[in-house]
């Protein structure tokens, strides 16, 4: 069975306005320890977690190279809408992402915790179940980013997609065979 790790990102407002991304990095459940170990090995001593934002170009190349070697696939949903709040962007992305994960079949997605906003993700899942859009087999969990190295993969994938959208496709090219992009 597949499991997914998800993270969000806004794009660069000046170069790619009104754009929000939600990435899910998927792997077989038995590969999760390998993914965690690989990502933890990339964390620098001064870092609470591996994070794309603020990393140098050389560091980004290192991160993408490591992710490209992992037994992963990615699904990235990109939502662009003028004036949309982050909450609306996220909901629109989840409306696409969750049913597609359930069909794969993916049993679990762990999203980076946003504290009190986590309940809205679970609420969307419950609405989908009530509408029979997805089965009850998919579960949504949340984890604190610095405590869950598998989440860092989705952050790196988001970063590579943002860079591609603003004219720097080299990072995404390295991941392209394993990443599916959906613009909504």
Secondary structure as UniProt FT lines:
FT   STRAND          2..10
FT   TURN            13..15
FT   TURN            17..18
FT   STRAND          19..28
FT   HELIX           29..31
FT   HELIX           32..42
FT   TURN            45..46
FT   TURN            53..54
FT   HELIX           57..68
FT   STRAND          73..80
FT   TURN            82..83
FT   HELIX           86..103
FT   TURN            104..105
FT   STRAND          106..112
FT   HELIX           115..117
FT   HELIX           118..130
FT   TURN            131..132
FT   TURN            136..137
FT   STRAND          139..143
FT   HELIX           145..147
FT   TURN            149..150
FT   HELIX           151..165
FT   TURN            166..167
FT   HELIX           170..175
FT   HELIX           176..178
FT   STRAND          179..183
//
